[in-house]
């Protein structure tokens, strides 16, 4: 649990994202204070900070997005240091680097949004390299980027928000490219712009 001193500072923290998991725990991503959890039943806070001497700690202080997969793992998008996975059973973090050159990576260190779909796939919006879909079972990455010569591709590589509707279609809110609807069956995008 956090010390009383840190609890008294909570009102000065800049909160970037907030997520309530399946167990009723609140996950709070901050701008410079790492990742916090709050248990409303016990009223306990816990703080996760990076530790260079511990490879199983969270990778950075700047947390931008949070999601939970079917196994209960918590996925944490960061603003400058890729993707983290928190394994609830082990209490350890795994790190996924945003290597732009690798097809089997997140492809960006700046994660803007996360969404776990109805099939358990993790969709990752990035600030500079489109959308990434991660199969969390076999850890295979699929990448979707803007291709100026293909009108059926993602309209912009800055993706702020991800949403899956009842029909199974995905909607991606971009910065400068309007709204994109993605059909997983045809693997094509339809862009809506004003």
FENTAHU-V38439 format. One record per residue. N is the residue number from 1. NEAR is the number of other C-alpha atoms within 8 Angstrom. Layout:
# FENTAHU-V38439
N|NEAR ; N|NEAR
This chain:
# FENTAHU-V38439
1|6 ; 2|10 ; 3|6 ; 4|6 ; 5|7 ; 6|8 ; 7|9 ; 8|7 ; 9|8 ; 10|7 ; 11|5 ; 12|5 ; 13|10 ; 14|7 ; 15|9 ; 16|11 ; 17|11 ; 18|11 ; 19|9 ; 20|8 ; 21|10 ; 22|7 ; 23|4 ; 24|8 ; 25|11 ; 26|12 ; 27|13 ; 28|13 ; 29|16 ; 30|17 ; 31|13 ; 32|8 ; 33|9 ; 34|15 ; 35|13 ; 36|12 ; 37|11 ; 38|12 ; 39|11 ; 40|9 ; 41|4 ; 42|5 ; 43|7 ; 44|9 ; 45|11 ; 46|9 ; 47|10 ; 48|9 ; 49|12 ; 50|10 ; 51|9 ; 52|5 ; 53|4 ; 54|6 ; 55|6 ; 56|7 ; 57|12 ; 58|12 ; 59|10 ; 60|11 ; 61|12 ; 62|13 ; 63|16 ; 64|16 ; 65|15 ; 66|15 ; 67|12 ; 68|11 ; 69|12 ; 70|6 ; 71|4 ; 72|9 ; 73|11 ; 74|12 ; 75|13 ; 76|13 ; 77|16 ; 78|17 ; 79|12 ; 80|9 ; 81|11 ; 82|16 ; 83|15 ; 84|14 ; 85|11 ; 86|12 ; 87|12 ; 88|9 ; 89|4 ; 90|5 ; 91|7 ; 92|9 ; 93|11 ; 94|11 ; 95|10 ; 96|9 ; 97|12 ; 98|13 ; 99|10 ; 100|10 ; 101|5 ; 102|7 ; 103|9 ; 104|7 ; 105|11 ; 106|15 ; 107|13 ; 108|14 ; 109|15 ; 110|14 ; 111|18 ; 112|16 ; 113|15 ; 114|16 ; 115|10 ; 116|12 ; 117|9 ; 118|6 ; 119|5 ; 120|10 ; 121|12 ; 122|13 ; 123|13 ; 124|14 ; 125|16 ; 126|18 ; 127|13 ; 128|8 ; 129|11 ; 130|16 ; 131|13 ; 132|14 ; 133|11 ; 134|12 ; 135|11 ; 136|9 ; 137|4 ; 138|5 ; 139|7 ; 140|8 ; 141|12 ; 142|9 ; 143|9 ; 144|9 ; 145|11 ; 146|11 ; 147|9 ; 148|6 ; 149|4 ; 150|7 ; 151|7 ; 152|7 ; 153|13 ; 154|14 ; 155|13 ; 156|12 ; 157|14 ; 158|13 ; 159|17 ; 160|13 ; 161|12 ; 162|14 ; 163|8 ; 164|9 ; 165|8 ; 166|5 ; 167|4 ; 168|8 ; 169|11 ; 170|12 ; 171|13 ; 172|13 ; 173|11 ; 174|15 ; 175|9 ; 176|6 ; 177|9 ; 178|12 ; 179|11 ; 180|14 ; 181|12 ; 182|12 ; 183|10 ; 184|9 ; 185|4 ; 186|5 ; 187|7 ; 188|9 ; 189|12 ; 190|10 ; 191|11 ; 192|8 ; 193|6 ; 194|3
